[in-house]
Structures are given as C-alpha cells and as structure tokens.
Amino acid sequence: MAKHDYDIGIIGGGAAGLTVASGAAQLGAKTLLIEKEKELGGDCLHFGCVPSKTLIRTAQAYHTMKNAQAFGLPGVDLPPVDFAKVRERIRSVIATIQEHDSEERFCSLGTKVEFGEPRFKDEHAIQLNRREVSAKIWVIASGSSPGSPPIEGLNKTPYITNKEIFSLDHLPESMIILGAGPIAIEMAQAFRRLGTKVDVVQRSGQILTKEDKDMADEVMQVLDSEGVAFHLNTSVLGVKDLGKDREVLIKDKGGKTSSLRAEKLLVAMGRDPNIQGLNLEGAGVAFDRKGVKVDERMRTSQKHIYAAGDVTGKFLFTHAAGYEGGIVIANAIFHLPRKADYTFLPWCTYTDPELASIGMNEKAAKEAGIDYTIFMEPFSGNDRSLAEGERVGKIKMLLDKKEKPLGVQILGPQAGELLSEWVAVLNGKVKLSTLASAVHPYPTLGEINKRVAGTYLSPKIFSERIKKGLKFFFHLKGRACGEGQ
Ligand SMILES: Cc1cc2nc3c(=O)[nH]c(=O)nc-3n(C[C@H](O)[C@H](O)[C@H](O)COP(=O)(O)OP(=O)(O)OC[C@H]3O[C@@H](n4cnc5c(N)ncnc54)[C@H](O)[C@@H]3O)c2cc1C
C-alpha cells in the first residue's frame, strides 16, 4: 500500500498553487489542491491584479472623455460615475477568467481539488475537514493578506483594503489612503479620475519607495496634477470613526499636527503572509514575520515541504509566484536542483503613465556598491508618443563598468508592454548593438528601446577616431554646413 495518499499536496489555489497543481498533475503525480475560499484563483484574480487593472482601464476611459479637448474634440459635460456599473464590469471580467481557474478544469487536468482549511499534524499529514490526509511532498502557496498596522484607533474604525475596494456599492466622495506602494498609488489615481477626492499619507519622503526617486517623483507629479493630494514625510498618529466619515490625525516632518477627513479609509500598508492556522510549527517549517523561509530551490526548513508565492514574502507579484511554482515543479517532480534567479525579474506599476522595471535601478546598484553609467531617452522625443498625446516619462538604462546592462526602467505610456523587449534582451543576453540595429516599426513606442541602446552606441560610432579613419581612407571632405565651415 502507498505510504501517502498523494504524491504532492498544495495549500492555496492562487497563482503559485495553480501553477504547481497543473504542472504536477499533467506530469503524472497524484495531486491534491486545497483552497480555503469557495473558488480558485487567489488574490490576483479576485482582489488584486484583475479587478485593479479593470478598474484602471475604466478610470482611464473616463479621464480621456473628460480631456476630449486635448485631442481636438469638443468638450463634454459628463454625468458622474455610477460605481455599481463599474463594479459589474469588474465582476464580469473576473467571471470570464474564473472559468480558466475552475475546479472542473483542474479536475480534467488530473488534480483533486478540496475546499477547506488544512492544519499540519506532522511533516506529512494534515487535518482537513475532519479527515487526515497525507502527501509525500507539500507546497505552501497560501499567499498574503493586507497588513493591519498598529495604528491607534484602527481596530474601532471601519476601513477598507484591496478585499473590499472593488465591490463598493457607490463611488466614495472622498478617500484617505494610508501607504504609497503600488496598490495605494494605482488606486489613488483610478479613484481620483473617477471623481473621488483622494489624500495619500506616506511616512517617507517618496512614493513607490522601491523605485528611483526621479521616476517615482514624476509619477507623483502626474497624480498631483490630476488632483491627488500627497502628504509625504507624514506619520499617522491615529484614526477615528466619525460616523459618516473617518478622521486621520497626522504629524508632518516639522512636528505640526493636523487632521484629514474622508468617507473611506483605504489601508494599503504592506502585506502579511497567510500562515495562521496552518500549524507550521507542527510540521517543523521555519517562518518569520515576513513569511515562510525558503532556500533558492524554494525548499523550506523541511526539505520535502516547499513554499512559493507571496507567502515567502519575497517578490509579491503574480509572475513571481508562477515562476516560483515552476521552480517547485523542477525540484519536486523532475528532481532537478533548479534555483530561483531574480536578477531580471520585471515588474510594473500600472499608473498612467506606467512605471516598469527590470534588473537593477540606481537605488539597487548603489546599495550593492556597483558603479554604473546611465543612458536616458525621453518619451517627448518619440514620435508615436507625441501622436498619442503622451509627453511624460523616459527610459533609463544602467550599464556596469564593463558596459553590460544592469537594468532598465521605463516611465511612460504602456511601459509594462515595452519592458517585454528588455525581458528577452536581458535574459537572452542579446547585444545592445543587435537591439540598436534591429529594425522596429515606425511609429511605435517601442522605438524608444532601440533609441536608448543607440544612445550608448552612437558616441562609439561617431567618435573622432572613426571619423579620422574614414577621412583618411575615403578622402571625406568634412562638414558642409554649420560650425567650422
Ligand atoms: C490590489 C492588488 C493589485 C495587484 N496587482 C498586481 C499586478 O498588477 N501584477 C502582479 O504581478 N501582481 C499584482 N498583485 C500581487 C498578486 O496579486 C500576488 O502577488 C499574487 O496573487 C500572489 O500569488 P500567490 O499564489 O502567492 O497568492 P494568492 O494568489 O493570494 O493565492 C493564495 C491562495 O491561498 C488561499 N489560502 C490562504 N490561506 C489558506 C489556507 N490556510 N488554506 C488553504 N488555502 C489558503 C487563498 O484563499 C488564495 O486563494 C496585486 C495585489 C493586490 C492586492
């Protein structure tokens, strides 16, 4: 008789868990997937990427309508937004994608799906719905939840997080957002564009603190010009429920206190790993405040128990969760010692303009003590960008001393899409000269990628030495116009 009920058991049916479940089952492993909610899909589908990007698109459409005159169109008086209709659109997009993440589909791939909250009994067995189930290998992919910071009065004040914001029954008149990470900033712009008065409170002097300050500041300027009020270098002293409104007591850098009032309070101050109730101690799995500890092969302190995705507290992105799920498959099913490598992990904040990044930015290079040179190209020099009415932003390429690319950041229209070319270039170790000489269609935003590679190469091509050589060999006569003529 088999020693265990399953070859592999996965806890959590989000991006990481679903990747492992479909891969393992299709490779012939007897696979169990356990999800505590009623449906598969995780945060990304239900409360994260999908609803936020759907909302952002709606807000962008309304913003464009409001700014019709900038496109040479007649100005229009728009009726206010009916958020119930926006919510409906969000729901329908989620429902369409849900079909892909359904229990039936996973069953057809060979995965047994069970709903419930498992608890480790020991390192191979769990308690699930009053039964004991065992697996040779376990994968913890239970994701993360909005953090609840220790703010005076927060436990007595109604507030919303990413769990509630996409299903509000009406558009709030006003909203205070605590935190200025990607979720906070994306929501600040989207709700402001829909018509909500938005205040963002941030403890440090920069929004999007992982990004370079020049890039983050440009995003902030755009949001500021659209009416979002920023309170930087500001700490939250406490919050209060005033009945219809919420009040936030704040203190600025100089020690001056004041208060903000709004209908809704959005708390977006970090994420906590979903490890409560799993009894990780009982399975001998080490963890800390940030999440389950894993090595480069995604193995926990118990070598047959893996963890992937947000629960590890590393890179909180869907594509990182999927990538880590692939590392688990390689190690647990193929028995290949594959290690996770985050050198060229891309990400994007979906503001308008978007801010996308791959590899090292200046901040990361400085922290690592690496010397670098920057090459930049503004979107105001890109013909397509101008035709689209987009003038803000730039591409920034960092090269190390040996002129090898360290990373690229793009602030501009469709930056997330534009970054894909760099994903291929950097992972494929493509030479910058190849990118610079490759023909790109005109006029496209993508030409900016070719152009920045060109800015690095042109001083070499048009150097005095090359010019002298050509002059000597081919008897070139020099300038026909301008300086020195
Ligand atoms: C507002 C918002 C916007 C975002 N936008 C983006 C974006 O644009 N791009 C991007 O890459 N990332 C984005 N993210 C992050 C992304 O959602 C996460 O990184 C991703 O969902 C992580 O996948 P995961 O599998 O680790 O966790 P999840 O997708 O959260 O899946 C974990 C699953 O485990 C289940 N679970 C939890 N505890 C248990 C338990 N005890 N037992 C059984 N099941 C359990 C949960 O119910 C959930 O279904 C966004 C997040 C938020 C909040």
Ligand as a Chemical Component Dictionary entry (heavy atoms), coordinates in Angstrom:
data_LIG
# 
_chem_comp.id                   LIG 
_chem_comp.type                 NON-POLYMER 
_chem_comp.pdbx_formal_charge   0 
_chem_comp.three_letter_code    LIG 
# 
loop_
_chem_comp_atom.comp_id 
_chem_comp_atom.atom_id 
_chem_comp_atom.alt_atom_id 
_chem_comp_atom.type_symbol 
_chem_comp_atom.charge 
_chem_comp_atom.model_Cartn_x 
_chem_comp_atom.model_Cartn_y 
_chem_comp_atom.model_Cartn_z 
_chem_comp_atom.pdbx_ordinal 
LIG C1  C1  C 0 -4.732 45.355 -5.376  1  
LIG C2  C2  C 0 -3.634 44.442 -5.850  2  
LIG C3  C3  C 0 -3.169 44.572 -7.136  3  
LIG C4  C4  C 0 -2.178 43.734 -7.597  4  
LIG N1  N1  N 0 -1.730 43.884 -8.878  5  
LIG C5  C5  C 0 -0.769 43.078 -9.351  6  
LIG C6  C6  C 0 -0.322 43.194 -10.685 7  
LIG O1  O1  O 0 -0.805 44.037 -11.444 8  
LIG N2  N2  N 0 0.647  42.358 -11.125 9  
LIG C7  C7  C 0 1.202  41.405 -10.308 10 
LIG O2  O2  O 0 2.080  40.679 -10.749 11 
LIG N3  N3  N 0 0.802  41.270 -9.026  12 
LIG C8  C8  C 0 -0.165 42.067 -8.533  13 
LIG N4  N4  N 0 -0.601 41.910 -7.250  14 
LIG C9  C9  C 0 0.017  40.867 -6.417  15 
LIG C10 C10 C 0 -0.560 39.482 -6.718  16 
LIG O3  O3  O 0 -1.957 39.505 -6.514  17 
LIG C11 C11 C 0 0.084  38.432 -5.822  18 
LIG O4  O4  O 0 1.476  38.558 -5.892  19 
LIG C12 C12 C 0 -0.315 37.027 -6.229  20 
LIG O5  O5  O 0 -1.691 36.846 -6.100  21 
LIG C13 C13 C 0 0.422  36.003 -5.362  22 
LIG O6  O6  O 0 0.034  34.709 -5.702  23 
LIG P1  P1  P 0 0.027  33.584 -4.591  24 
LIG O7  O7  O 0 -0.325 32.314 -5.284  25 
LIG O8  O8  O 0 1.251  33.628 -3.796  26 
LIG O9  O9  O 0 -1.143 34.023 -3.590  27 
LIG P2  P2  P 0 -2.706 34.160 -3.900  28 
LIG O10 O10 O 0 -2.969 34.430 -5.323  29 
LIG O11 O11 O 0 -3.257 35.108 -2.918  30 
LIG O12 O12 O 0 -3.258 32.712 -3.572  31 
LIG C14 C14 C 0 -3.229 32.194 -2.279  32 
LIG C15 C15 C 0 -4.446 31.312 -2.124  33 
LIG O13 O13 O 0 -4.314 30.581 -0.913  34 
LIG C16 C16 C 0 -5.558 30.566 -0.246  35 
LIG N5  N5  N 0 -5.300 30.326 1.183   36 
LIG C17 C17 C 0 -4.865 31.197 2.112   37 
LIG N6  N6  N 0 -4.733 30.597 3.295   38 
LIG C18 C18 C 0 -5.113 29.307 3.100   39 
LIG C19 C19 C 0 -5.216 28.179 3.944   40 
LIG N7  N7  N 0 -4.902 28.255 5.246   41 
LIG N8  N8  N 0 -5.648 27.036 3.415   42 
LIG C20 C20 C 0 -5.996 26.932 2.097   43 
LIG N9  N9  N 0 -5.917 27.957 1.264   44 
LIG C21 C21 C 0 -5.469 29.129 1.748   45 
LIG C22 C22 C 0 -6.140 31.924 -0.551  46 
LIG O14 O14 O 0 -7.548 31.929 -0.360  47 
LIG C23 C23 C 0 -5.727 32.116 -2.008  48 
LIG O15 O15 O 0 -6.695 31.585 -2.879  49 
LIG C24 C24 C 0 -1.612 42.733 -6.754  50 
LIG C25 C25 C 0 -2.088 42.591 -5.446  51 
LIG C26 C26 C 0 -3.088 43.432 -4.992  52 
LIG C27 C27 C 0 -3.588 43.249 -3.598  53 
# 
loop_
_chem_comp_bond.comp_id 
_chem_comp_bond.atom_id_1 
_chem_comp_bond.atom_id_2 
_chem_comp_bond.value_order 
_chem_comp_bond.pdbx_ordinal 
LIG C1  C2  SING 1  
LIG C2  C3  SING 2  
LIG C2  C26 DOUB 3  
LIG C3  C4  DOUB 4  
LIG C4  N1  SING 5  
LIG C4  C24 SING 6  
LIG N1  C5  DOUB 7  
LIG C5  C6  SING 8  
LIG C5  C8  SING 9  
LIG C6  O1  DOUB 10 
LIG C6  N2  SING 11 
LIG N2  C7  SING 12 
LIG C7  O2  DOUB 13 
LIG C7  N3  SING 14 
LIG N3  C8  DOUB 15 
LIG C8  N4  SING 16 
LIG N4  C9  SING 17 
LIG N4  C24 SING 18 
LIG C9  C10 SING 19 
LIG C10 O3  SING 20 
LIG C10 C11 SING 21 
LIG C11 O4  SING 22 
LIG C11 C12 SING 23 
LIG C12 O5  SING 24 
LIG C12 C13 SING 25 
LIG C13 O6  SING 26 
LIG O6  P1  SING 27 
LIG P1  O7  DOUB 28 
LIG P1  O8  SING 29 
LIG P1  O9  SING 30 
LIG O9  P2  SING 31 
LIG P2  O10 DOUB 32 
LIG P2  O11 SING 33 
LIG P2  O12 SING 34 
LIG O12 C14 SING 35 
LIG C14 C15 SING 36 
LIG C15 O13 SING 37 
LIG C15 C23 SING 38 
LIG O13 C16 SING 39 
LIG C16 N5  SING 40 
LIG C16 C22 SING 41 
LIG N5  C17 SING 42 
LIG N5  C21 SING 43 
LIG C17 N6  DOUB 44 
LIG N6  C18 SING 45 
LIG C18 C19 SING 46 
LIG C18 C21 DOUB 47 
LIG C19 N7  SING 48 
LIG C19 N8  DOUB 49 
LIG N8  C20 SING 50 
LIG C20 N9  DOUB 51 
LIG N9  C21 SING 52 
LIG C22 O14 SING 53 
LIG C22 C23 SING 54 
LIG C23 O15 SING 55 
LIG C24 C25 DOUB 56 
LIG C25 C26 SING 57 
LIG C26 C27 SING 58 
# 
